[in-house]
Amino acid sequence: MTSHAPDEPIGVAVIGAGYWGPNLVRNFQGSPAFHLRWLCDLDVDRARKVLGGYSTVGVSADLDEVLADPGVHAVAIATPAGSHLPVALAALRAGKHVLVEKPLAATFEEGRQLVDEADRRGLTLMCDHTYCYTPAVLRIRDLLAAGELGELHFLDSVRINLGLVQRDIDVVWDLAPHDLSILDFVLPPAVRPIAVAAHGADGIGAGRACVAYLTLQLSNGAIAHIHVNWLSPVKVRTAIFGGSKRTLVWDDLNPSQRLSIYDRGVDVASPEELGDEQRRDILVSYRSGDMVAPALTEREALRTMVEEYARAITTGTPALTDGRSGLRVLELLQAASRSLAEGGTMIKLSEGHTA
Ligand SMILES: NC(=O)c1ccc[n+]([C@@H]2O[C@H](COP(=O)([O-])OP(=O)(O)OC[C@H]3O[C@@H](n4cnc5c(N)ncnc54)[C@H](O)[C@@H]3O)[C@@H](O)[C@H]2O)c1
């Protein structure tokens, strides 16, 4: 491992200067914890354009040249998912800490190789599940952990818009990593997905599902439903977390009120509370309390994510979205793909899903 001096910024290289890479470049350059040394892309002109004419950051199309630099202690990979395994493995084998864009790899088995390699070498492996670092999702996680919503009964997540039809992946692999990583991140440790089913359609003949519905069974009996869609003329980004005490509505497209917590719901009296007469009918009552909209500070998620990468590297402790969380998301994606291929069968997850 090429370790950096504790009081000096961590030398970092970004690999991939396409659509997403420039966002990483900007945030590493803005972070005092890092010193951006290289931007590497097979297309060097593209990388040069991202940095601008006056930059002193190195540009290269040659990953080996970048990894040979002893001043590089960490890399961040924003290349297409199919190249995550070879690029990340090369970086880990060169002793560098690794941040990989979602999804961690193209398959669960490839992701497992990365997690094992990082473990063997004692290096940080982190997956950029960007949404987990938004103020809204961090707050949802805190609220669930503090029991503010009670026990989770259902999640209903919608992520639809006119999306770029991808050439190599379907809508599940393109969009659902966001919802699945959020679910993985906010669920209390005792509640885990145990089975997944997926239904999809390719109405435009793109050769892959462009609309899909995922249903997840959770270990506490709750249900999660995720709708991802590239064909919707309207953009919707909402998630409803229904709890036994309160229900939270997250509308990511409403910056003045992203979160709303409703003290409204349905209560069913437990059998012990009922007399013999009542026991024959279920006693349902409706709560109609206040709605509260928690104030959230606006902060770019990638800034928090980059800080978390630095924290994980300097402390040697797992990142909030470490390689294992990337692996759990891959297991869910792979099970969803299997279910799609089998016409929607419910696929049970391995016992090791909590790994
Ligand atoms: N976190 C998020 O919200 C978010 C959003 C968009 C994309 N992404 C992820 O970012 C990654 C990149 O997506 P994109 O949309 O920027 O792709 P893109 O196709 O726009 O850019 C990829 C770049 O990587 C370069 N590249 C490919 N293989 C390379 C290699 N072996 N070495 C060096 N450079 C290489 C290409 O030349 C290209 O410039 C994907 O994993 C994607 O899922 C994440």
Ligand as a Chemical Component Dictionary entry (heavy atoms), coordinates in Angstrom:
data_LIG
# 
_chem_comp.id                   LIG 
_chem_comp.type                 NON-POLYMER 
_chem_comp.pdbx_formal_charge   0 
_chem_comp.three_letter_code    LIG 
# 
loop_
_chem_comp_atom.comp_id 
_chem_comp_atom.atom_id 
_chem_comp_atom.alt_atom_id 
_chem_comp_atom.type_symbol 
_chem_comp_atom.charge 
_chem_comp_atom.model_Cartn_x 
_chem_comp_atom.model_Cartn_y 
_chem_comp_atom.model_Cartn_z 
_chem_comp_atom.pdbx_ordinal 
LIG N1  N1  N 0  -23.614 8.085 -8.935  1  
LIG C1  C1  C 0  -24.450 8.475 -9.872  2  
LIG O1  O1  O 0  -25.499 9.073 -9.608  3  
LIG C2  C2  C 0  -24.107 8.199 -11.300 4  
LIG C3  C3  C 0  -24.697 8.927 -12.341 5  
LIG C4  C4  C 0  -24.319 8.631 -13.644 6  
LIG C5  C5  C 0  -23.406 7.615 -13.897 7  
LIG N2  N2  N 1  -22.882 6.916 -12.847 8  
LIG C6  C6  C 0  -21.937 5.827 -13.071 9  
LIG O2  O2  O 0  -20.707 6.361 -13.525 10 
LIG C7  C7  C 0  -20.068 5.415 -14.391 11 
LIG C8  C8  C 0  -19.735 6.114 -15.703 12 
LIG O3  O3  O 0  -20.947 6.532 -16.317 13 
LIG P1  P1  P 0  -20.960 7.710 -17.395 14 
LIG O4  O4  O 0  -22.406 7.958 -17.670 15 
LIG O5  O5  O -1 -20.082 8.814 -16.960 16 
LIG O6  O6  O 0  -20.299 6.966 -18.651 17 
LIG P2  P2  P 0  -19.690 7.658 -19.960 18 
LIG O7  O7  O 0  -19.773 6.620 -21.030 19 
LIG O8  O8  O 0  -20.283 9.004 -20.184 20 
LIG O9  O9  O 0  -18.149 7.909 -19.589 21 
LIG C9  C9  C 0  -17.258 6.858 -19.351 22 
LIG C10 C10 C 0  -15.844 7.353 -19.692 23 
LIG O10 O10 O 0  -14.928 6.320 -19.293 24 
LIG C11 C11 C 0  -13.917 6.216 -20.314 25 
LIG N3  N3  N 0  -13.377 4.863 -20.196 26 
LIG C12 C12 C 0  -13.963 3.690 -20.508 27 
LIG N4  N4  N 0  -13.153 2.659 -20.192 28 
LIG C13 C13 C 0  -12.023 3.185 -19.686 29 
LIG C14 C14 C 0  -10.817 2.647 -19.168 30 
LIG N5  N5  N 0  -10.626 1.324 -19.152 31 
LIG N6  N6  N 0  -9.860  3.495 -18.736 32 
LIG C15 C15 C 0  -10.047 4.844 -18.772 33 
LIG N7  N7  N 0  -11.180 5.423 -19.242 34 
LIG C16 C16 C 0  -12.160 4.612 -19.682 35 
LIG C17 C17 C 0  -14.643 6.502 -21.622 36 
LIG O11 O11 O 0  -13.721 6.949 -22.605 37 
LIG C18 C18 C 0  -15.625 7.604 -21.182 38 
LIG O12 O12 O 0  -15.071 8.898 -21.359 39 
LIG C19 C19 C 0  -21.037 4.230 -14.530 40 
LIG O13 O13 O 0  -20.682 3.244 -13.602 41 
LIG C20 C20 C 0  -22.379 4.855 -14.144 42 
LIG O14 O14 O 0  -23.303 3.905 -13.611 43 
LIG C21 C21 C 0  -23.187 7.203 -11.574 44 
# 
loop_
_chem_comp_bond.comp_id 
_chem_comp_bond.atom_id_1 
_chem_comp_bond.atom_id_2 
_chem_comp_bond.value_order 
_chem_comp_bond.pdbx_ordinal 
LIG N1  C1  SING 1  
LIG C1  O1  DOUB 2  
LIG C1  C2  SING 3  
LIG C2  C3  SING 4  
LIG C2  C21 DOUB 5  
LIG C3  C4  DOUB 6  
LIG C4  C5  SING 7  
LIG C5  N2  DOUB 8  
LIG N2  C6  SING 9  
LIG N2  C21 SING 10 
LIG C6  O2  SING 11 
LIG C6  C20 SING 12 
LIG O2  C7  SING 13 
LIG C7  C8  SING 14 
LIG C7  C19 SING 15 
LIG C8  O3  SING 16 
LIG O3  P1  SING 17 
LIG P1  O4  DOUB 18 
LIG P1  O5  SING 19 
LIG P1  O6  SING 20 
LIG O6  P2  SING 21 
LIG P2  O7  DOUB 22 
LIG P2  O8  SING 23 
LIG P2  O9  SING 24 
LIG O9  C9  SING 25 
LIG C9  C10 SING 26 
LIG C10 O10 SING 27 
LIG C10 C18 SING 28 
LIG O10 C11 SING 29 
LIG C11 N3  SING 30 
LIG C11 C17 SING 31 
LIG N3  C12 SING 32 
LIG N3  C16 SING 33 
LIG C12 N4  DOUB 34 
LIG N4  C13 SING 35 
LIG C13 C14 SING 36 
LIG C13 C16 DOUB 37 
LIG C14 N5  SING 38 
LIG C14 N6  DOUB 39 
LIG N6  C15 SING 40 
LIG C15 N7  DOUB 41 
LIG N7  C16 SING 42 
LIG C17 O11 SING 43 
LIG C17 C18 SING 44 
LIG C18 O12 SING 45 
LIG C19 O13 SING 46 
LIG C19 C20 SING 47 
LIG C20 O14 SING 48 
# 
